[in-house]
Amino acid sequence: MADATHTTGTAEPKAGFPPFDQTTFPSQIFWLAITFAVLLVVMWRVVVPRIGGTIAERKARIATELERAESDRRKADQAWSTYQNTLVEARQRARVVTEDNRVRVLAESERAEAAADETAQADIAKAEADLARLRAEARESILAAAQDAAVDIVARLTGENVSASEAASAVREAQG
């Protein structure tokens, strides 16, 4: 082919990378400017508003979530405070109930003790009365036995019969 160029007399363009060809620079710059302007307008009119809308939507969603989180935090604080107040009130009521029960049990214990003391005192008084009655009966029995013995002794020793009243006065005299 090199021979063909020499014979026809036309110069064949040099082979190379077309964007680096200096003869096509002005048209390349023209189309670059037009493409840049079109892309700039498309970005400015379509993409930037969409991105701005998405950012605004995200900001609004974040603000809403932050408000909801703050509200939930306030509710949690209020629930915690209510829980603590309820717990304190329950403890106070438990103390009051415990103290009331302690006082009631102590009073019942004292009443039961007093009733037991009264019963014991009554039983002691009854036992002492029974003991005094038994002692009196025993004394009477001993006196009667001593009188009978005095009548028998006098009758055996002296052979005389003594009356029961004389024997009773002799036993009383001897008793002192």
Backbone as ProteinMPNN parsed JSONL, in Angstrom:
{"seq_chain_A": "MADATHTTGTAEPKAGFPPFDQTTFPSQIFWLAITFAVLLVVMWRVVVPRIGGTIAERKARIATELERAESDRRKADQAWSTYQNTLVEARQRARVVTEDNRVRVLAESERAEAAADETAQADIAKAEADLARLRAEARESILAAAQDAAVDIVARLTGENVSASEAASAVREAQG", "coords_chain_A": {"N_chain_A": [[0.798, -1.179, 0.0], [1.918, 1.147, 0.634], [3.197, 1.723, -1.617], [1.172, 2.408, -3.312], [0.355, 4.84, -2.417], [2.316, 6.49, -3.107], [2.162, 6.513, -5.787], [-0.343, 7.599, -6.411], [-0.407, 10.072, -5.245], [-1.778, 11.222, -3.205], [-1.894, 12.017, 0.185], [-1.996, 9.827, 2.756], [-3.747, 9.718, 5.851], [-2.022, 9.817, 8.968], [-1.748, 6.998, 10.951], [-3.188, 6.621, 14.208], [-4.224, 7.436, 17.586], [-7.467, 8.595, 17.604], [-8.64, 10.657, 19.39], [-6.423, 12.156, 20.007], [-5.776, 13.453, 17.812], [-4.955, 16.46, 16.4], [-6.398, 17.896, 14.632], [-9.049, 17.35, 15.004], [-9.725, 18.52, 17.422], [-11.26, 20.965, 17.911], [-13.958, 20.224, 17.277], [-14.311, 18.14, 19.071], [-14.105, 19.495, 21.535], [-16.332, 21.161, 21.289], [-18.483, 19.276, 21.289], [-18.017, 18.144, 23.745], [-18.567, 20.314, 25.479], [-21.301, 20.702, 24.911], [-22.353, 18.203, 25.746], [-21.579, 18.264, 28.433], [-23.098, 20.474, 29.299], [-25.714, 19.519, 28.835], [-25.763, 17.283, 30.558], [-25.316, 18.652, 32.96], [-27.663, 20.184, 33.142], [-29.576, 18.114, 33.27], [-28.758, 16.889, 35.642], [-29.132, 19.034, 37.413], [-31.873, 19.576, 37.172], [-33.214, 17.087, 37.522], [-31.799, 14.978, 39.014], [-30.583, 16.264, 41.287], [-32.859, 17.452, 42.64], [-34.202, 15.097, 43.318], [-32.321, 13.827, 44.992], [-32.16, 15.808, 46.951], [-34.811, 15.681, 47.874], [-34.836, 13.094, 48.912], [-32.917, 13.369, 50.924], [-34.183, 15.314, 52.496], [-36.435, 13.853, 53.219], [-35.237, 11.79, 54.701], [-34.103, 13.347, 56.75], [-36.452, 14.275, 57.933], [-37.568, 11.837, 58.733], [-35.598, 10.992, 60.527], [-35.781, 13.058, 62.411], [-38.402, 12.596, 63.28], [-38.091, 10.034, 64.378], [-36.265, 10.65, 66.399], [-37.861, 12.348, 67.969], [-39.821, 10.491, 68.706], [-38.211, 8.696, 70.113], [-37.375, 10.346, 72.208], [-39.839, 10.855, 73.386], [-40.513, 8.225, 74.126], [-38.444, 7.825, 75.942], [-39.119, 9.698, 77.903], [-41.557, 8.572, 78.693], [-40.631, 6.129, 79.67], [-39.039, 7.06, 81.78], [-41.058, 8.196, 83.324], [-42.579, 5.882, 83.847], [-40.693, 4.46, 85.319], [-40.404, 6.161, 87.509], [-43.02, 6.032, 88.513], [-43.078, 3.32, 89.132], [-41.091, 3.234, 91.129], [-42.287, 4.915, 93.05], [-44.593, 3.437, 93.599], [-43.41, 1.152, 94.615], [-42.191, 2.197, 96.927], [-44.487, 3.028, 98.303], [-45.713, 0.53, 98.638], [-43.847, -0.714, 100.288], [-44.058, 0.919, 102.531], [-46.741, 0.422, 103.218], [-46.476, -2.282, 103.8], [-44.793, -2.141, 106.026], [-46.532, -0.832, 107.788], [-48.606, -2.707, 107.96], [-47.174, -4.849, 109.0], [-46.368, -3.756, 111.452], [-48.9, -3.317, 112.58], [-49.791, -5.972, 112.735], [-47.849, -6.966, 114.477], [-48.406, -5.5, 116.798], [-51.043, -6.339, 117.228], [-50.687, -9.117, 117.593], [-49.046, -9.045, 119.846], [-50.82, -7.869, 121.682], [-52.821, -9.846, 121.719], [-51.296, -11.918, 122.725], [-50.671, -10.907, 125.248], [-53.27, -10.757, 126.276], [-53.922, -13.484, 126.241], [-51.993, -14.414, 128.006], [-52.765, -13.047, 130.321], [-55.297, -14.175, 130.661], [-54.516, -16.82, 131.067], [-53.067, -16.464, 133.422], [-55.157, -15.638, 135.106], [-56.738, -17.945, 135.062], [-54.915, -19.726, 136.159], [-54.58, -18.549, 138.688], [-57.188, -18.831, 139.641], [-57.362, -21.618, 139.65], [-55.337, -22.151, 141.503], [-56.4, -20.909, 143.78], [-58.694, -22.462, 144.094], [-57.482, -24.938, 144.505], [-56.125, -24.387, 146.888], [-58.32, -23.876, 148.533], [-59.542, -26.372, 148.422], [-57.498, -27.846, 149.617], [-57.428, -26.662, 152.17], [-59.995, -27.373, 153.005], [-59.689, -30.163, 152.96], [-57.708, -30.392, 154.908], [-59.102, -29.478, 157.126], [-61.096, -31.411, 157.236], [-59.471, -33.605, 157.671], [-58.424, -32.898, 160.142], [-60.735, -32.917, 161.638], [-61.347, -35.591, 161.348], [-59.145, -36.704, 162.613], [-59.487, -35.67, 165.173], [-61.913, -36.901, 165.808], [-61.084, -39.543, 165.706], [-59.179, -39.445, 167.723], [-60.817, -38.886, 169.891], [-62.412, -41.194, 169.955], [-60.382, -43.006, 170.431], [-59.521, -42.083, 172.939], [-61.77, -42.625, 174.504], [-61.8, -45.413, 174.336], [-59.262, -46.029, 175.437], [-59.421, -45.006, 178.027], [-61.478, -46.624, 178.956], [-60.319, -49.158, 178.881], [-58.097, -48.917, 180.492], [-58.991, -47.883, 182.965], [-61.444, -48.877, 183.237], [-63.735, -47.458, 183.337], [-66.499, -45.861, 181.844], [-66.389, -43.264, 179.567], [-67.975, -40.333, 178.463], [-68.61, -39.223, 175.084], [-68.487, -36.47, 174.786], [-66.978, -35.714, 176.995], [-64.603, -36.955, 176.329], [-64.009, -35.509, 173.991], [-63.597, -32.888, 175.009], [-61.326, -33.421, 176.519], [-59.484, -34.161, 174.544], [-59.334, -31.782, 173.097], [-58.231, -30.142, 175.019], [-55.766, -31.368, 175.317], [-54.744, -30.926, 172.86], [-54.315, -28.262, 172.747]], "CA_chain_A": [[0.0, 0.0, 0.0], [2.794, 2.293, 0.63], [3.503, 2.013, -3.01], [-0.003, 3.022, -3.914], [0.303, 6.216, -1.993], [3.328, 7.215, -3.854], [1.785, 6.61, -7.187], [-1.521, 8.431, -6.598], [-0.032, 11.412, -4.881], [-2.554, 11.705, -2.07], [-1.259, 11.614, 1.436], [-2.881, 9.04, 3.632], [-3.534, 10.22, 7.208], [-1.212, 8.982, 9.829], [-2.533, 6.159, 11.842], [-2.949, 6.957, 15.604], [-5.412, 7.483, 18.437], [-8.196, 9.75, 17.064], [-8.796, 11.827, 20.251], [-5.189, 12.929, 20.071], [-5.561, 14.089, 16.504], [-5.143, 17.878, 16.637], [-7.321, 18.454, 13.652], [-10.423, 17.147, 15.483], [-9.882, 19.131, 18.745], [-12.381, 21.905, 18.053], [-15.249, 19.521, 17.307], [-14.361, 17.383, 20.321], [-14.389, 20.436, 22.608], [-17.724, 21.558, 21.098], [-19.391, 18.208, 21.756], [-17.792, 18.013, 25.185], [-19.3, 21.401, 26.129], [-22.736, 20.415, 24.787], [-22.639, 17.046, 26.608], [-21.463, 18.726, 29.816], [-24.251, 21.335, 29.573], [-26.905, 18.655, 28.918], [-25.657, 16.515, 31.808], [-25.481, 19.591, 34.057], [-29.09, 20.515, 33.225], [-30.267, 16.903, 33.741], [-28.419, 16.722, 37.057], [-29.729, 20.116, 38.169], [-33.332, 19.514, 37.126], [-33.773, 15.774, 37.863], [-31.088, 14.212, 40.034], [-30.393, 17.038, 42.51], [-34.113, 17.497, 43.423], [-34.481, 13.767, 43.909], [-31.399, 13.646, 46.113], [-32.611, 16.739, 47.988], [-36.035, 15.116, 48.458], [-34.455, 11.931, 49.721], [-32.239, 13.88, 52.117], [-35.209, 15.946, 53.342], [-37.253, 12.755, 53.774], [-34.437, 11.14, 55.742], [-34.027, 14.26, 57.891], [-37.762, 14.263, 58.588], [-37.704, 10.541, 59.395], [-34.68, 11.004, 61.678], [-36.373, 13.949, 63.418], [-39.552, 11.883, 63.846], [-37.567, 8.951, 65.224], [-35.694, 11.267, 67.599], [-38.983, 12.771, 68.802], [-40.425, 9.282, 69.268], [-37.273, 8.171, 71.114], [-37.453, 11.239, 73.373], [-41.136, 10.574, 74.018], [-40.391, 6.921, 74.78], [-37.569, 7.989, 77.097], [-39.914, 10.354, 78.942], [-42.519, 7.579, 79.194], [-39.874, 5.165, 80.473], [-38.7, 7.746, 83.031], [-42.293, 8.309, 84.105], [-42.913, 4.532, 84.327], [-39.721, 4.14, 86.37], [-40.775, 6.96, 88.678], [-44.25, 5.439, 89.041], [-42.684, 2.039, 89.728], [-40.387, 3.521, 92.377], [-43.277, 5.426, 94.007], [-45.431, 2.302, 93.984], [-42.583, 0.292, 95.452], [-42.052, 2.86, 98.228], [-45.792, 2.937, 98.97], [-45.921, -0.864, 99.043], [-42.985, -0.966, 101.451], [-44.654, 1.601, 103.683], [-47.925, -0.346, 103.622], [-46.001, -3.527, 104.417], [-44.339, -1.793, 107.376], [-47.714, -0.542, 108.605], [-49.297, -3.985, 108.204], [-46.313, -5.622, 109.898], [-46.459, -3.148, 112.782], [-50.246, -3.622, 113.092], [-49.804, -7.394, 113.104], [-47.018, -7.138, 115.671], [-49.162, -4.957, 117.935], [-52.199, -7.215, 117.451], [-50.202, -10.379, 118.164], [-48.585, -8.748, 121.198], [-52.017, -7.681, 122.512], [-53.43, -11.17, 121.895], [-50.408, -12.671, 123.614], [-50.864, -10.387, 126.601], [-54.597, -11.205, 126.736], [-53.851, -14.921, 126.516], [-51.199, -14.563, 129.224], [-53.603, -12.599, 131.438], [-56.326, -15.202, 130.858], [-53.855, -17.98, 131.663], [-52.78, -16.105, 134.817], [-56.418, -15.679, 135.845], [-57.109, -19.359, 135.205], [-53.977, -20.315, 137.119], [-54.916, -18.025, 140.011], [-58.438, -19.474, 140.053], [-57.035, -23.015, 139.97], [-54.566, -22.144, 142.759], [-57.344, -20.598, 144.869], [-59.545, -23.646, 144.275], [-56.657, -25.979, 145.114], [-55.892, -24.004, 148.282], [-59.59, -24.088, 149.256], [-59.689, -27.826, 148.572], [-56.49, -28.263, 150.584], [-57.902, -26.223, 153.501], [-61.138, -28.237, 153.353], [-59.16, -31.488, 153.283], [-57.025, -30.293, 156.203], [-60.146, -29.387, 158.161], [-61.708, -32.744, 157.331], [-58.486, -34.481, 158.299], [-58.362, -32.513, 161.552], [-61.96, -33.438, 162.254], [-61.215, -37.053, 161.42], [-58.14, -37.003, 163.649], [-60.125, -35.399, 166.469], [-62.899, -37.976, 166.074], [-60.333, -40.754, 166.005], [-58.563, -39.242, 169.041], [-61.895, -39.02, 170.883], [-62.73, -42.627, 170.046], [-59.247, -43.667, 171.076], [-59.523, -41.683, 174.353], [-62.852, -43.37, 175.169], [-61.346, -46.814, 174.435], [-58.111, -46.114, 176.336], [-59.911, -44.829, 179.401], [-62.27, -47.806, 179.292], [-59.442, -50.299, 179.069], [-57.199, -48.701, 181.616], [-59.697, -47.663, 184.222], [-62.662, -49.646, 183.207], [-64.854, -46.527, 183.388], [-66.987, -45.39, 180.553], [-66.352, -41.811, 179.47], [-68.855, -39.914, 177.377], [-67.92, -38.685, 173.908], [-68.258, -35.042, 174.995], [-65.861, -35.594, 177.918], [-63.41, -37.319, 175.554], [-63.762, -34.413, 173.044], [-62.99, -31.798, 175.732], [-59.978, -33.833, 176.915], [-58.654, -34.119, 173.343], [-59.129, -30.347, 172.784], [-57.311, -29.652, 176.034], [-54.451, -31.931, 175.023], [-54.301, -30.334, 171.576], [-53.784, -27.024, 173.197]], "C_chain_A": [[0.852, 1.259, 0.0], [3.154, 2.686, -0.801], [2.352, 2.728, -3.681], [-0.084, 4.484, -3.546], [1.283, 7.038, -2.799], [2.898, 7.436, -5.284], [0.605, 7.532, -7.383], [-1.244, 9.867, -6.206], [-0.867, 11.974, -3.74], [-1.898, 11.201, -0.806], [-2.298, 10.924, 2.321], [-2.659, 9.535, 5.063], [-2.727, 9.239, 8.03], [-2.133, 8.175, 10.721], [-2.155, 6.529, 13.267], [-4.274, 6.977, 16.352], [-6.191, 8.748, 18.067], [-8.388, 10.895, 18.057], [-7.546, 12.682, 20.345], [-4.867, 13.614, 18.738], [-5.915, 15.557, 16.659], [-6.134, 18.503, 15.665], [-8.759, 18.311, 14.11], [-10.663, 17.776, 16.848], [-11.076, 20.08, 18.83], [-13.734, 21.196, 18.091], [-15.382, 18.704, 18.587], [-14.71, 18.306, 21.493], [-15.83, 20.905, 22.502], [-18.665, 20.506, 21.657], [-19.202, 17.949, 23.262], [-18.582, 19.082, 25.935], [-20.801, 21.139, 26.082], [-23.123, 19.261, 25.71], [-22.58, 17.461, 28.074], [-22.667, 19.576, 30.197], [-25.524, 20.501, 29.724], [-26.871, 17.861, 30.232], [-25.846, 17.413, 33.027], [-26.958, 19.939, 34.248], [-29.872, 19.307, 33.759], [-29.99, 16.704, 35.238], [-29.157, 17.767, 37.886], [-31.24, 19.992, 38.255], [-33.899, 18.188, 37.652], [-33.086, 15.162, 39.083], [-30.968, 14.988, 41.346], [-31.706, 17.164, 43.291], [-34.462, 16.149, 44.05], [-33.586, 13.516, 45.128], [-31.81, 14.553, 47.27], [-33.881, 16.23, 48.67], [-35.735, 13.931, 49.355], [-33.782, 12.387, 51.018], [-33.256, 14.515, 53.059], [-36.087, 14.877, 54.002], [-36.507, 12.046, 54.9], [-34.302, 12.028, 56.975], [-35.333, 14.259, 58.664], [-37.961, 12.955, 59.355], [-36.814, 10.476, 60.632], [-35.25, 11.891, 62.784], [-37.567, 13.27, 64.084], [-39.09, 10.78, 64.782], [-36.952, 9.515, 66.507], [-36.788, 11.746, 68.532], [-39.637, 11.572, 69.476], [-39.527, 8.692, 70.351], [-37.303, 9.037, 72.378], [-38.755, 11.008, 74.132], [-41.094, 9.24, 74.765], [-39.508, 7.0, 76.017], [-38.322, 8.66, 78.245], [-40.919, 9.38, 79.548], [-41.814, 6.556, 80.085], [-39.472, 5.786, 81.808], [-39.923, 7.856, 83.935], [-42.698, 6.943, 84.666], [-41.97, 4.133, 85.45], [-40.066, 4.888, 87.652], [-42.039, 6.395, 89.329], [-43.941, 4.124, 89.74], [-42.013, 2.274, 91.079], [-41.363, 4.019, 93.447], [-44.165, 4.294, 94.51], [-44.669, 1.374, 94.916], [-42.419, 0.892, 96.851], [-43.363, 2.77, 98.995], [-46.055, 1.514, 99.459], [-45.069, -1.202, 100.267], [-43.55, -0.303, 102.699], [-45.897, 0.855, 104.171], [-47.512, -1.644, 104.308], [-45.508, -3.257, 105.841], [-45.524, -1.553, 108.301], [-48.428, -1.837, 108.954], [-48.482, -4.833, 109.18], [-46.408, -5.081, 111.316], [-47.831, -3.432, 113.397], [-50.339, -5.075, 113.546], [-49.001, -7.636, 114.378], [-47.778, -6.651, 116.901], [-50.338, -5.872, 118.267], [-51.763, -8.524, 118.102], [-49.725, -10.168, 119.594], [-49.779, -8.579, 122.145], [-52.704, -9.021, 122.763], [-52.606, -12.019, 122.849], [-50.59, -12.216, 125.061], [-52.22, -10.802, 127.154], [-54.579, -12.682, 127.097], [-53.074, -15.17, 127.808], [-52.015, -14.159, 130.45], [-54.69, -13.632, 131.732], [-55.716, -16.44, 131.507], [-53.518, -17.704, 133.127], [-54.05, -16.166, 135.66], [-56.856, -17.119, 136.092], [-56.208, -20.022, 136.231], [-54.295, -19.843, 138.535], [-56.199, -18.674, 140.538], [-58.178, -20.921, 140.452], [-56.274, -23.106, 141.296], [-55.498, -21.892, 143.939], [-58.237, -21.805, 145.147], [-58.756, -24.76, 144.962], [-56.381, -25.659, 146.58], [-57.157, -24.209, 149.119], [-59.816, -25.582, 149.478], [-58.724, -28.355, 149.631], [-56.928, -27.871, 152.002], [-59.078, -27.088, 153.954], [-60.647, -29.622, 153.749], [-58.434, -31.478, 154.626], [-58.056, -30.256, 157.334], [-60.816, -30.741, 158.354], [-60.749, -33.702, 158.027], [-58.39, -34.178, 159.79], [-59.584, -33.059, 162.291], [-61.876, -34.956, 162.414], [-60.241, -37.458, 162.518], [-58.747, -36.773, 165.028], [-61.132, -36.501, 166.813], [-62.181, -39.267, 166.439], [-59.685, -40.642, 167.377], [-59.617, -39.383, 170.137], [-62.256, -40.49, 171.066], [-61.614, -43.377, 170.767], [-59.217, -43.332, 172.558], [-60.59, -42.455, 175.124], [-62.384, -44.814, 175.355], [-60.202, -46.957, 175.432], [-58.569, -45.992, 177.788], [-60.682, -46.076, 179.814], [-61.349, -48.982, 179.542], [-58.577, -50.092, 180.307], [-57.963, -48.599, 182.949], [-60.954, -48.488, 184.298], [-63.872, -48.735, 183.277], [-65.254, -46.17, 181.962], [-67.043, -43.871, 180.581], [-67.269, -41.431, 178.297], [-68.015, -39.299, 176.243], [-67.63, -37.22, 174.11], [-67.105, -34.846, 175.956], [-64.558, -35.927, 177.19], [-63.042, -36.188, 174.609], [-63.103, -33.257, 173.785], [-61.591, -32.175, 176.183], [-59.03, -33.763, 175.728], [-58.356, -32.663, 172.984], [-58.134, -29.745, 173.775], [-55.895, -30.114, 175.721], [-53.869, -31.274, 173.726], [-53.79, -28.931, 171.832], [-54.403, -25.833, 172.629]], "O_chain_A": [[0.499, 2.285, -0.582], [3.381, 3.856, -1.11], [2.569, 3.579, -4.543], [-0.568, 5.287, -4.343], [1.021, 8.199, -3.112], [3.243, 8.442, -5.905], [0.527, 8.201, -8.414], [-1.809, 10.787, -6.796], [-0.662, 13.123, -3.351], [-1.406, 10.074, -0.755], [-3.374, 11.469, 2.566], [-1.515, 9.753, 5.463], [-2.748, 8.026, 7.818], [-3.173, 8.655, 11.173], [-0.976, 6.734, 13.558], [-5.311, 6.584, 15.817], [-5.663, 9.853, 18.193], [-8.31, 12.048, 17.631], [-7.631, 13.846, 20.737], [-3.831, 14.258, 18.577], [-7.049, 15.883, 17.01], [-6.644, 19.592, 15.931], [-9.621, 19.067, 13.659], [-11.743, 17.577, 17.403], [-11.846, 19.98, 19.784], [-14.583, 21.568, 18.901], [-16.482, 18.596, 19.129], [-15.518, 17.943, 22.348], [-16.5, 21.039, 23.525], [-19.563, 20.836, 22.431], [-20.149, 17.574, 23.953], [-19.212, 18.771, 26.945], [-21.5, 21.325, 27.079], [-24.142, 19.349, 26.395], [-23.429, 17.059, 28.869], [-23.207, 19.427, 31.294], [-26.322, 20.742, 30.63], [-27.881, 17.792, 30.933], [-26.458, 17.002, 34.013], [-27.448, 19.985, 35.376], [-30.741, 19.469, 34.616], [-30.901, 16.386, 36.003], [-29.736, 17.45, 38.925], [-31.826, 20.273, 39.3], [-35.005, 18.191, 38.192], [-33.744, 14.863, 40.079], [-31.225, 14.429, 42.412], [-31.687, 16.999, 44.511], [-34.957, 16.084, 45.176], [-34.054, 13.048, 46.166], [-31.813, 14.131, 48.426], [-34.019, 16.331, 49.889], [-36.315, 13.79, 50.431], [-34.058, 11.842, 52.087], [-33.212, 14.293, 54.269], [-36.436, 14.979, 55.178], [-37.093, 11.74, 55.939], [-34.373, 11.545, 58.105], [-35.336, 14.245, 59.895], [-38.458, 12.956, 60.481], [-37.23, 9.963, 61.67], [-35.209, 11.524, 63.958], [-37.732, 13.351, 65.301], [-39.646, 10.615, 65.868], [-37.1, 8.926, 67.578], [-36.682, 11.583, 69.748], [-39.968, 11.618, 70.661], [-40.015, 8.24, 71.387], [-37.262, 8.513, 73.491], [-38.772, 10.969, 75.362], [-41.576, 9.135, 75.893], [-39.773, 6.338, 77.021], [-38.193, 8.261, 79.402], [-41.115, 9.358, 80.763], [-42.338, 6.166, 81.128], [-39.549, 5.132, 82.848], [-39.842, 7.64, 85.144], [-43.113, 6.846, 85.821], [-42.401, 3.529, 86.432], [-40.024, 4.321, 88.744], [-42.118, 6.292, 90.553], [-44.476, 3.843, 90.812], [-42.327, 1.598, 92.059], [-41.287, 3.607, 94.605], [-44.453, 4.205, 95.704], [-45.224, 0.87, 95.893], [-42.5, 0.173, 97.847], [-43.368, 2.474, 100.19], [-46.56, 1.317, 100.565], [-45.527, -1.896, 101.175], [-43.527, -0.879, 103.787], [-46.09, 0.673, 105.373], [-48.133, -2.055, 105.288], [-45.768, -4.043, 106.752], [-45.532, -2.004, 109.446], [-48.812, -2.048, 110.104], [-49.041, -5.459, 110.081], [-46.516, -5.848, 112.273], [-47.929, -3.749, 114.582], [-50.894, -5.373, 114.604], [-49.41, -8.406, 115.247], [-47.787, -7.323, 117.932], [-50.604, -6.15, 119.436], [-52.394, -8.988, 119.051], [-49.967, -11.008, 120.46], [-49.76, -9.08, 123.27], [-53.123, -9.305, 123.886], [-53.151, -12.749, 123.677], [-50.654, -13.035, 125.979], [-52.341, -11.153, 128.328], [-55.138, -13.093, 128.114], [-53.446, -16.028, 128.607], [-51.974, -14.826, 131.484], [-54.977, -13.932, 132.891], [-56.323, -17.043, 132.391], [-53.658, -18.584, 133.977], [-54.037, -16.674, 136.781], [-57.288, -17.468, 137.19], [-56.674, -20.789, 137.073], [-54.283, -20.638, 139.474], [-56.295, -19.022, 141.715], [-58.7, -21.4, 141.458], [-56.517, -24.001, 142.106], [-55.409, -22.565, 144.966], [-58.504, -22.13, 146.304], [-59.255, -25.435, 145.862], [-56.399, -26.555, 147.424], [-57.088, -24.657, 150.263], [-60.222, -26.01, 150.558], [-59.087, -29.207, 150.441], [-56.808, -28.671, 152.93], [-59.161, -27.486, 155.116], [-61.109, -30.196, 154.735], [-58.529, -32.436, 155.394], [-57.897, -30.917, 158.361], [-61.073, -31.167, 159.48], [-61.157, -34.508, 158.864], [-58.286, -35.093, 160.607], [-59.485, -33.585, 163.399], [-62.264, -35.525, 163.435], [-60.471, -38.418, 163.254], [-58.551, -37.574, 165.943], [-61.197, -36.97, 167.949], [-62.594, -39.992, 167.344], [-59.639, -41.621, 168.122], [-59.335, -39.94, 171.198], [-62.39, -40.971, 172.191], [-61.861, -44.255, 171.594], [-58.918, -44.206, 173.372], [-60.358, -42.89, 176.252], [-62.559, -45.379, 176.435], [-60.178, -47.919, 176.199], [-58.162, -46.766, 178.654], [-60.533, -46.533, 180.947], [-61.657, -49.772, 180.434], [-58.363, -51.027, 181.079], [-57.56, -49.205, 183.942], [-61.454, -48.752, 185.391], [-64.99, -49.25, 183.276], [-64.448, -46.183, 181.031], [-67.643, -43.265, 181.47], [-67.323, -42.124, 177.282], [-66.863, -38.914, 176.441], [-66.595, -36.747, 173.64], [-66.317, -33.917, 175.78], [-63.536, -35.274, 177.401], [-61.854, -35.92, 174.432], [-62.145, -32.68, 173.272], [-60.725, -31.301, 176.225], [-57.883, -33.347, 175.885], [-57.23, -32.347, 172.603], [-57.293, -28.929, 173.399], [-54.941, -29.346, 175.843], [-52.658, -31.116, 173.575], [-52.875, -28.483, 171.14], [-54.008, -24.715, 172.96]]}, "name": "protein", "num_of_chains": 1, "seq": "MADATHTTGTAEPKAGFPPFDQTTFPSQIFWLAITFAVLLVVMWRVVVPRIGGTIAERKARIATELERAESDRRKADQAWSTYQNTLVEARQRARVVTEDNRVRVLAESERAEAAADETAQADIAKAEADLARLRAEARESILAAAQDAAVDIVARLTGENVSASEAASAVREAQG"}
